Amino acid sequence: MEKAKHAHPNYIGIFIFLGVLTAVELGVAFLPWPKMVLILLLIFLAVWKAVLVALYYMHLRYEPTRLRLLAIAPLPLAVILVVAVTREFRW
Amino acid sequence: MAHAAPMLDDDMMVPPRGYQEGSGVYNEKLGMWVFLGSEIMFFTALIGSYIILRVAHPTAWKPPGEVLNVPLTAINTFLLICSSVTMVKAFAAIQDGYLAGLQRWLIATVLIGAGFVGVQVFEYMHLMDKGFVPSEGLYGSTFYTMTGFHGFHVTVGVICLMFVTWRAYRGKYTAADHRGVEVVGLYWHFVDLVWIILFTIVYLI
């Protein structure tokens, strides 16, 4: 198997940051702000956490470009599906 | 001069040697990433369906915290994040050739993962006691479908992790070859990643 050529990332630091972001999510969710602002903010925080997990815990940051492309390829399709079905009833 | 008939043998689909560069990763990891790509589309289909139903029928959903227990699920979310860090520490331990560390971190991951499933079962029982059942309507059916499929994935992950832990105690992994640990770890982190998204769209929005 291929050998890791990088030092271990700061896994505990990322864990603490993920915990902090989760706490921020909980705080934001119940703020008396406009619903659309809350939705965008919460989705931004969730995507931030997901990207951290993918880059550092799943080591995508350190993988060959071809594997990164393989992992990223379904995401535009996912966005297209979600956007398309969201717009369905307005067209 | 007549052309030679194509060779219909086992080598027909093998590309010319110069084009077989490989993906740069070992087969098990590549296979897991291809599987995770299909899993992304699976959960996207669920989430996409959820979004269209929710936008089309906004009154079918209650505000965050009114029906679902957000504090309990936040603790469960934190548990899953903890299990991700124990999983990656297990991987780092065996990368360094530290077998005892691998064993301990894997045990912790199995216990925390099982704890997540236990809390989810408790949550389901509590919600059903209150009358929030899958047949309750769109809110109930989408909630149980999405969290249920995720819980199923966690359960499968715990079973796979138990198998990897058993192999770890038999000394099957080394610093030179720990493919099983890395591949099951990728699945486990993916399950954590999906929950991060589900927690936000199901419980907080």
HADDOCK unambig.tbl for C-alpha pairs under 7 A between the chains (distance, minus, plus):
assign (segid A and resid 1 and name CA) (segid B and resid 26 and name CA) 5.97 0.50 0.50
assign (segid A and resid 1 and name CA) (segid B and resid 177 and name CA) 6.51 0.50 0.50
assign (segid A and resid 2 and name CA) (segid B and resid 25 and name CA) 6.68 0.50 0.50
assign (segid A and resid 11 and name CA) (segid B and resid 85 and name CA) 6.60 0.50 0.50
assign (segid A and resid 15 and name CA) (segid B and resid 85 and name CA) 6.36 0.50 0.50
assign (segid A and resid 19 and name CA) (segid B and resid 78 and name CA) 6.72 0.50 0.50
assign (segid A and resid 29 and name CA) (segid B and resid 204 and name CA) 5.65 0.50 0.50
assign (segid A and resid 39 and name CA) (segid B and resid 205 and name CA) 6.22 0.50 0.50
assign (segid A and resid 42 and name CA) (segid B and resid 200 and name CA) 6.61 0.50 0.50
assign (segid A and resid 46 and name CA) (segid B and resid 196 and name CA) 6.02 0.50 0.50
assign (segid A and resid 46 and name CA) (segid B and resid 197 and name CA) 5.72 0.50 0.50
assign (segid A and resid 46 and name CA) (segid B and resid 200 and name CA) 6.63 0.50 0.50
assign (segid A and resid 50 and name CA) (segid B and resid 193 and name CA) 5.19 0.50 0.50
assign (segid A and resid 50 and name CA) (segid B and resid 196 and name CA) 6.60 0.50 0.50
assign (segid A and resid 53 and name CA) (segid B and resid 189 and name CA) 6.91 0.50 0.50
assign (segid A and resid 53 and name CA) (segid B and resid 193 and name CA) 6.59 0.50 0.50
assign (segid A and resid 57 and name CA) (segid B and resid 88 and name CA) 6.09 0.50 0.50
assign (segid A and resid 57 and name CA) (segid B and resid 189 and name CA) 6.82 0.50 0.50
assign (segid A and resid 58 and name CA) (segid B and resid 186 and name CA) 5.67 0.50 0.50
assign (segid A and resid 58 and name CA) (segid B and resid 189 and name CA) 6.53 0.50 0.50
assign (segid A and resid 64 and name CA) (segid B and resid 24 and name CA) 6.52 0.50 0.50
assign (segid A and resid 66 and name CA) (segid B and resid 23 and name CA) 6.57 0.50 0.50
assign (segid A and resid 71 and name CA) (segid B and resid 33 and name CA) 6.60 0.50 0.50
assign (segid A and resid 71 and name CA) (segid B and resid 37 and name CA) 6.34 0.50 0.50
assign (segid A and resid 74 and name CA) (segid B and resid 37 and name CA) 6.06 0.50 0.50
assign (segid A and resid 74 and name CA) (segid B and resid 40 and name CA) 6.81 0.50 0.50
assign (segid A and resid 74 and name CA) (segid B and resid 41 and name CA) 6.76 0.50 0.50
assign (segid A and resid 78 and name CA) (segid B and resid 41 and name CA) 6.36 0.50 0.50
assign (segid A and resid 78 and name CA) (segid B and resid 44 and name CA) 5.68 0.50 0.50
assign (segid A and resid 81 and name CA) (segid B and resid 48 and name CA) 6.63 0.50 0.50
assign (segid A and resid 82 and name CA) (segid B and resid 48 and name CA) 4.64 0.50 0.50
assign (segid A and resid 85 and name CA) (segid B and resid 48 and name CA) 6.53 0.50 0.50
assign (segid A and resid 85 and name CA) (segid B and resid 52 and name CA) 5.80 0.50 0.50
assign (segid A and resid 86 and name CA) (segid B and resid 51 and name CA) 6.51 0.50 0.50
assign (segid A and resid 86 and name CA) (segid B and resid 52 and name CA) 5.09 0.50 0.50
